[in-house]
Structure formats: C-alpha cells, structure tokens
Amino acid sequence: MGLILLVAVGAVFGWLASIMTRLPGTGADMVLIASGVLSATVAGLAVYDGSVLTGLSPQAFVAASLACAIVLAAVTTFRSHGIEQTGPRKRD
C-alpha cells in the first residue's frame, strides 16, 4: 500500500508541475511525471525503515513530497533553459 502511495504522490506532483509550467516540446509532460514518480519513490524508500508494502510513515511521505518538489523544480529549470538555447540565433 505504501509503495502505491509513493508512486501516486510522485505522479500527482509531476502532473501538477506539467500543468503549471506548460513547457513546449514532445514528451515534456511524461518527463515531469516520470521524474516525480522516481524521486518520490526513491526518497520514500530511503527514509522509511519498515515494510513499504504494509504502510507508510509520515516522515517518508514528507521526504517523498520534498524530494519530488526539488527534483521537479530542477527538471523544469533545466528544460526551460535548454529550450531557450535551442531557439533561433540572432545575427548582429
């Protein structure tokens, strides 16, 4: 049950990040959702000391949420910076 909750938290955070940023490009939404799922799952598993299949502690939930927010902010920043650099170049 806890593992499903971690995956759901990451997916929701990634989905909300894709709605808020509206990054152009193919697969931008899927990259954000996958990044959210991966970061929330890894952080939740790293913090939780019990069996993730039976439950989830509040500390693991908070760690998953914070890690997901940090990773999504970094991914969004890097993707938007990369999109700006790949645009047409101006000639002087």
C-alpha positions, 0 to 999 in steps of 0.5 A: 500500500505504501509503495502505491502511495509513493508512486501516486504522490510522485505522479500527482506532483509531476502532473501538477508541475506539467500543468503549471509550467506548460513547457513546449516540446514532445514528451515534456509532460511524461518527463515531469511525471516520470521524474516525480514518480522516481524521486518520490519513490526513491526518497520514500524508500530511503527514509522509511525503515519498515515494510513499504508494502504494509504502510507508510510513515509520515516522515517518508511521505514528507521526504517523498513530497520534498524530494519530488518538489526539488527534483521537479523544480530542477527538471523544469529549470533545466528544460526551460533553459535548454529550450531557450538555447535551442531557439533561433540565433540572432545575427548582429 
